[in-house]
Amino acid sequence: AMTAKGGELSKFGKVSDSEWALTAVAEYPDANAVILFDKGILEVTTEGISFYKHIRIKVFNEAGAEEAGDVTFSYWNGDNIKELKAHTITPDGAKHEVSGKDIKEKEFGETRSRTFAFPQVAPGVILEYTYRNYNKRFSNLDPWHFHNKLYTAFSEIALKLYPGFIYSTAYNNMPHIYQEAVEAFDISTSVKTFTWKMEKLPALIDEPYQGAEYNYKSALICQMVRYEDIWSKVEFISDWPDLGNFFAEKVIAPYVRSANGLAERAEKLSAGLPASEEKAISIYQYVRDSIRTMAHATEYFPHEKIELLLAERVGTPDEKNLLLVELCKKAGL
């Protein structure tokens, strides 16, 4: 039952005849390359969380080879990336693997990323990669984004919960008809599996003046509420006030604690302006115009301190919002 209703990845490297035969997509004829499937599993046990991902891409032409040939994925510090495999399959059936030495790792504040290029990329090839992210972030499960930079024919995420876990979900830009999960129950292990699917997803393309790109993606966010068995009960984040306190204490407080010069900057921006509204407008225009907005970001607050945001003069929408609030506070608003 679980195989039929989700919760298992496709076999790595086993390409069907229909996938090889595909040369275009009727719903998106301009596609240079398409994601045949993008599948994920979030497996939550008492020992930790395993996030499995498997993605397969078909390249149609030279432009598609350029668009799909490089891969970057991000994860949090402390996560363990295991079982990373990637290869190019040419039409003759030969498999050209990505070597471990060709996978580059970078660190950005609280996050890391891995980047690699597929070998032998040309029209007609299949590109494929898979990995497992093992972590213990029970109160911060990875969201699943159904949209990608390429047209996605099929996207699926399965949440597998071992006995005792209670969860809730949030949806971002996801039509109501897709929000209902398909449920399955394994009697032998008492594992519950919830699966969400979407199909024929257009490519998410950058447009002029577009910000907050993640708001345009259809996304599913699962939140662990608690774990409970006959011996114990563990609350993760139980309600919105708890989440607010966590955010204020763990994220905002360290970010603004040593905001040297912020009061002086607020005083300069509001000097000579008698009305609160005029002060607010001056501060808003400063934040809007002097701090460039990041086009792409893997986290909400990539700078560890607000001084670094002011020094680099570029930040995420979240950082700019926080700077606006702090300046208004310092100006007595």
N, C-alpha and C positions, 0 to 999 in steps of 0.2 A: 504494500500500500504506500509505503514511504517513497519508493522509487517512482511510482506513478504520480504522486502528489508533490514532488519536490524534495529538497533536502539532500540531493546527491549531485555531484559535479559530473560533467561529461568526461569520457576517457581521453586523457591527454594524448594528442597526436593521432587520434583515430578520426579521420576526415571522411565524411560521407560523399557518395557520388553526386548528390544534389548540391553539396557545397562546392565541389570542384566545378560543376557545370554552371554555377551562377556567374553571369557576366554583367548584370545590371539589376537595378531594383526599380520596379515599375512605379512605386510610390515616391521615389526620389531619383529620377533619371540622371541628375547631374552629379551623383555621388561618384567620387574617384576611388573610394574604398569604403567598405561597410563592415561594421561589427556584426558578425553572424550571431554571436551570443555573448552576453556578459552575465556570468552567474556568480553568486556569492552564497556563503553559508556562515551564519553566526552561531557557533555551538557554545552554549553556556553551561559549564559544569561547576561543581564546588571547588575544583582545583584551579580553574581559570577559564579564559575565553579564547577560543580559536576562531579566527576569521579567515575563511578560505575564499580565494578569488580565482576564477578561470575565465579568460577572455580569448576569443578567436576572431580573426580579422581576415577578410578577403580583399586583395588588392586588384583593382581593375586596370589601372593605367599608370603612367609615370608620375602624374600628379598625385595619385593615391599612394605611390611608394614614398613620396616626399612627406605626405600628410601623416602616414601611419608608421613610418620607419623608426621613430624614436619613442621611447616610453619613459615616463617619470611617475612614480607614485610616492605618496607621503605617509608618514606614520609618526607616532609620538615617541619621544625619548623613553626608554624603558621597555618598549615593545620588542619582541624577538621575531625577526623575519626568518622563516624556515621554509625549506622545500621550494625555493625559488627556481623555476625552470622556464626557459624561453627558447624558442627556435623558429626558424623559417622552413616551411615545407615547400619545395619546388614541385611543379607539375609532374616531374618524373618520379616523385615519391621520396626523393632524398631529403633528409632532415639536417639542417645546418644550425647547430646549437650556439646559444650565446654563452661565451666563456665567462667564468666567475671573475677573471681579471679585467674583463671589459665592463663590469657593472660598477658604476661610480656612486659613492655615498657622500652626502652633504648634510650639514647640520644647520638649522635655522631656529635659534632660540630653543623652544620646547619641542620642536619637531625635527625629523630627519627625512631625507628623501633618497631614493635610489633611481638611477638613470642608466639606461642602456640603449644601444642601437641594434636592430635586427641585422644579421648578415644576409647577403644575397637577395636583397629586396628588389623585386622587379614585377611588372604586370603579370597577373595570374597566380602569384604565390599566396600561401596561407601563412599568416603570422599568429603566434599563439604564445601566451605566457600564463603561469599560475604560481601562486605562493600561499603560505599560511602565516598569518600574524597572530602570535600567541601573546596574550597580555592578561593583566588582572584588573582592568579598568571596569569594574562592575557598574559604577555610576556614570560611565562615559563610553557607551558602546559606539562603534563607528557607524555613522549614517550611511545609507545606501542611495547613491545618485543613479537614477535610471537613464538620464540623458548623458551623452558623451560628445566629444568634439566631432565624432563621425556619426553617420546614420547608424542606428542600432536596431537590428531586426528583432532581437529578443533580449529582454533583461529580466532577471529573476533573483530574488533574495529570499533565503529561507532562514528562519530563526528556530534553532533546535534547543529546547529547554529541558534540562534534566530535572527530576522531581524536586519540588520545593520552591522553584523560582516563580515569581509573579512579575509580569511586565505590563507596560503601557506603551502606546505608540503615538507619534505625532507625524503629520503629513505636511509636506511643502509642495505647493503647486501640483498636487496629485489629484486627478479627477476622482470623484466619489466612487465611481463604478470599480476602480482599481483598489480601493482601500480595504475591501473585505478580504481577509486572508483565507486561503484554503488550509484546513486543519487536518492533521493526521496524528495518530497515536500508535506507538509501538508497544504492544502488550508485554513483550519480553523484557524491555528495558524501562518502561514507563516514561519514555521520552516523547514529549509533544513537539510537533513540527508545524510551524506556521509559514506559509509561502505566499509571496506577493509577486505578480508578473505584470509586465507591460510589453507591448509589441509595437513595431513600426514607429520608432521614435526619431524625429528629425534631428539633424546635427545642430548642436548649440554653437552658433557662430558669433564671434565678436562683432558688435555694431558700434558705429561712432557714438561717443559719449555714454556708452553703456557702463554702468557700475554695478556692484553687488551681483556678480554673475550667478552665484549660487542660488539667488532668489528665483531665477528663471528655470532651474532644474526641478524636475519631479523627483522628490526625495522621500525616503522613509526613515524615521528616527525611532529606534526602540530604546526604551528606558526601563532598566530594572528597578522595580519598586521595592521588593524585599525577597529574602529567602527564609523559609520557615519549614522546620521539621519537628518531630516529637521532642527533640532535645533542645533546640535553640530557635531564635528568631532574630534575623539581622535586617535592619532597615538600611537601604541605600540612600536615596533622596526621596523622602516620603511625600513632600508637598511643595508648593511654590515658595512659601517663606523659607523653607530649608534650602531650596535652590538659590534664592536671592542671597541668603547669608553666605553660602558656599562661594558664590560669584564675587560678592563684596570682599570677603576675607582672603580668598585664595588668588583672585585675579586682580581686582581693582586696587586694593590696599597696597600690595607691593609695587604696583605700577606707578602710583602717584605719591608714594611715601616720601620720596626725596626730590620732589618737584621744585628744585631751586630756581628762583627767578620768576616763577609763575605769577606771584602777586604783583611784582613790579611790571610785568608784561600786561597784566590785566589793568593796572592803574594807568599805564601809558595809553592803552587802547580806549579807556573810558574817560580820560582827562578832558575836562572842559565840557562834558556832555551832561546836562542837568537831569534829563529824564532817564528812567530805567530802560525804556524801550530803545532810546538812542544808543545807550551803552550796549545793550544786547545785540543790536544791529551791527555795531562796530566790531564787536567780538566775533559775531557770526561771519561777517565778511572776511575778517582776518583768517579764521580757520578754513573757510571755504577756498580762499584765493591763494594763501601762502603755503598751504600744505597740499601737495599733490596727492591724489587718490590712487592707491595701488590698483592696477588692472587685474592682477591675479594674486591671491594669497592663500596659503595653506592653513592659516590660523587667524583668529580674531585679533590677537595682540602680538605680532611678531617682534616688536621692540620690548626689551625687558623693562625699560624705564621710559617715562614720558619725555625725559631730556633727550633721549636718543631720537625720538620722533621729531622733536623740535630741531635737533641738529641736522638730521637727514632731510627734513621737510618733505617727507613722503610717508604715507601710512594708510592703513585700512580704513574703511568707513567707520568701523567700531572705534578705532583709536581717535579719529577726528571727532566723533560724537563725545567721547570721554573728555577730550581736550576742551571742547566747547563748554561742557558742564563745569569742569574744574575752573576755567577762566571766569565763567559767570559767578561761581561761588566766591572766587577771590575778589571780584568786583562788587561784592555785596548784593548780588541779585538773588 
